[in-house]
Amino acid sequence: MEGWLSFLIFGGLFYLMMRFGCGAHMIHGHSHGERHSDDADQHNIDPVCGMNVEQEKGYGKMHAGNLYRFCSRKCLDKFETEPEKYIKGEEL
């Protein structure tokens, strides 16, 4: 019975730390809901379909030192097969 009590106490402490302590930063980030002014209006254009993608939405891919955002996994897969085709007109 003592083993179960210890398990429940440590489980409860683990839950509280993940929910409200250090683990909360993993899910919600360090900003606690604050947005930087330059990030608030920043959108990215999906190089495959041309759709606007918000900063924290969609998929991201680093290529040649630049971060590209994609609206869907399908667009990301197309980009990964031929990245130069989709970034051809952009300045890198």
Residue frames relative to the residue before (quaternion, step in Angstrom):
aa qw qx qy qz dx dy dz
M 1.0000 0.0000 0.0000 0.0000 0.00 0.00 0.00
E 0.6252 0.5495 -0.3420 0.4361 3.57 1.07 -0.72
G 0.6088 0.5631 -0.3427 0.4414 3.59 1.10 -0.65
W 0.6588 0.5021 -0.3029 0.4714 3.58 1.00 -0.80
L 0.6391 0.5239 -0.3283 0.4574 3.57 0.97 -0.79
S 0.6525 0.4969 -0.3091 0.4814 3.60 0.94 -0.83
F 0.6327 0.5359 -0.3203 0.4582 3.55 1.00 -0.84
L 0.6807 0.4831 -0.2882 0.4692 3.60 0.89 -0.90
I 0.6463 0.5090 -0.3311 0.4621 3.60 0.95 -0.77
F 0.6921 0.4577 -0.2840 0.4805 3.60 0.84 -0.93
G 0.6182 0.5374 -0.3399 0.4620 3.58 1.06 -0.67
G 0.6570 0.5058 -0.2982 0.4729 3.57 1.01 -0.85
L 0.6577 0.4963 -0.3084 0.4753 3.58 0.96 -0.80
F 0.6276 0.5299 -0.3267 0.4676 3.56 1.02 -0.78
Y 0.6455 0.5200 -0.3136 0.4632 3.58 0.93 -0.88
L 0.6794 0.4948 -0.2974 0.4529 3.59 0.85 -0.95
M 0.6649 0.4938 -0.3118 0.4655 3.59 0.96 -0.79
M 0.6769 0.4754 -0.3000 0.4752 3.59 0.96 -0.76
R 0.6943 0.4815 -0.2754 0.4586 3.58 1.02 -0.76
F 0.8370 0.1889 -0.0512 0.5110 3.57 0.80 -0.99
G 0.6971 0.4751 -0.2700 0.4642 3.60 1.17 -0.40
C 0.8602 -0.0844 0.0865 0.4954 3.51 -1.03 -0.90
G 0.6507 0.5425 -0.3230 0.4218 3.60 0.97 -0.73
A 0.5592 0.6107 -0.3939 0.3989 3.60 1.16 -0.46
H 0.6153 0.5551 -0.3525 0.4348 3.59 1.11 -0.58
M 0.5975 0.5731 -0.3654 0.4253 3.57 1.11 -0.58
I 0.7273 0.4173 -0.2326 0.4927 3.56 1.01 -0.77
H 0.8152 0.2970 -0.1158 0.4836 3.56 0.76 -1.07
G 0.4916 -0.6562 0.4400 0.3663 3.60 1.19 -0.17
H 0.6212 -0.5815 0.3948 0.3465 3.54 -1.31 0.13
S 0.5958 0.6355 -0.3569 0.3373 3.60 1.16 -0.35
H 0.2664 -0.7943 0.5066 0.2038 3.64 1.18 -0.32
G 0.7641 -0.3858 0.1945 0.4790 3.57 0.91 0.92
E 0.5593 0.5849 -0.4061 0.4244 3.60 1.21 -0.15
R 0.1544 -0.7725 0.6083 0.0969 3.54 -1.03 0.77
H 0.4420 -0.6637 0.5303 0.2881 3.52 -1.06 0.73
S 0.5992 -0.6131 0.3768 0.3509 3.56 -1.01 0.80
D 0.6878 0.4703 -0.3056 0.4608 3.61 0.97 -0.71
D 0.6572 0.4973 -0.3136 0.4717 3.61 1.19 -0.41
A 0.5557 0.6618 -0.3840 0.3252 3.59 1.13 -0.61
D 0.7918 0.2863 -0.1456 0.5195 3.58 0.94 -0.86
Q 0.4858 0.6969 -0.4226 0.3158 3.57 1.24 0.01
H 0.0008 -0.7643 0.6435 -0.0427 3.53 -0.87 1.08
N 0.2532 -0.7451 0.5972 0.1552 3.50 -1.23 0.48
I 0.3549 -0.7181 0.5593 0.2134 3.53 -1.12 0.67
D 0.4277 -0.6750 0.5435 0.2572 3.54 -0.88 1.00
P 0.3781 -0.7628 0.4703 0.2323 3.63 -0.54 1.09
V 0.6357 0.5393 -0.3390 0.4361 3.60 1.18 -0.38
C 0.8329 0.1839 -0.0748 0.5165 3.60 0.70 -1.06
G 0.4868 -0.6952 0.4156 0.3271 3.61 1.23 -0.21
M 0.4652 0.6919 -0.4346 0.3407 3.60 1.25 0.12
N 0.4779 -0.6385 0.5161 0.3125 3.61 -1.13 0.66
V 0.0755 -0.7828 0.6176 0.0144 3.57 -0.93 0.95
E 0.4146 -0.7128 0.5058 0.2532 3.59 -0.72 1.07
Q 0.7030 -0.5189 0.3074 0.3769 3.55 -1.23 0.65
E 0.7938 0.3064 -0.1527 0.5027 3.62 0.83 -0.92
K 0.6138 0.5515 -0.3437 0.4483 3.60 1.23 0.21
G 0.7758 0.3893 -0.2535 0.4269 3.53 -1.32 0.13
Y 0.6036 -0.5286 0.4544 0.3869 3.52 -1.26 -0.60
G 0.1990 -0.7749 0.5888 0.1156 3.55 -1.15 0.61
K 0.0309 -0.7837 0.6204 -0.0051 3.55 -1.15 0.68
M 0.2803 -0.7325 0.5966 0.1700 3.57 -0.90 0.98
H 0.1098 0.7709 -0.6197 0.0983 3.55 -0.89 0.98
A 0.8485 -0.0387 -0.0247 0.5273 3.57 -0.78 1.09
G 0.7240 -0.4597 0.2372 0.4564 3.58 0.99 0.85
N 0.6706 0.4491 -0.3019 0.5075 3.61 1.24 0.11
L 0.3513 -0.7132 0.5668 0.2163 3.55 -1.14 0.70
Y 0.1037 -0.7747 0.6227 0.0351 3.54 -0.82 1.05
R 0.2355 -0.7652 0.5865 0.1226 3.59 -1.02 0.86
F 0.1465 -0.7934 0.5896 0.0392 3.55 -1.07 0.87
C 0.4972 -0.6816 0.4582 0.2798 3.56 -1.03 0.81
S 0.8129 0.0688 -0.0056 0.5783 3.61 1.09 -0.62
R 0.6436 -0.5134 0.4051 0.3976 3.51 -1.31 0.28
K 0.5938 0.5818 -0.3528 0.4295 3.56 1.12 -0.67
C 0.6694 0.4753 -0.2950 0.4888 3.60 0.95 -0.87
L 0.6279 0.5318 -0.3337 0.4599 3.60 1.01 -0.75
D 0.6535 0.5111 -0.3123 0.4628 3.59 0.96 -0.85
K 0.6365 0.5162 -0.3288 0.4693 3.61 1.00 -0.79
F 0.6525 0.5201 -0.3073 0.4575 3.56 0.98 -0.89
E 0.6690 0.5202 -0.3050 0.4345 3.57 0.93 -0.89
T 0.6510 0.5116 -0.3303 0.4532 3.61 1.07 -0.58
E 0.8073 0.0241 0.0171 0.5894 3.62 1.01 -0.81
P 0.0749 -0.8499 0.5182 0.0591 3.64 0.45 1.08
E 0.6465 0.5417 -0.3333 0.4213 3.61 0.95 -0.78
K 0.5838 0.5860 -0.3631 0.4289 3.59 1.14 -0.58
Y 0.7570 0.4072 -0.2021 0.4694 3.58 0.97 -0.87
I 0.7340 0.3677 -0.2463 0.5152 3.62 1.12 -0.36
K 0.2900 0.8189 -0.4623 0.1776 3.56 1.31 0.16
G 0.7690 0.3742 -0.2183 0.4701 3.65 0.75 -0.85
E 0.5864 0.6079 -0.3647 0.3921 3.61 1.22 -0.23
E 0.4371 -0.6370 0.5595 0.3002 3.51 -1.28 0.47
L 0.2350 -0.7890 0.5528 0.1291 3.58 -0.78 0.98
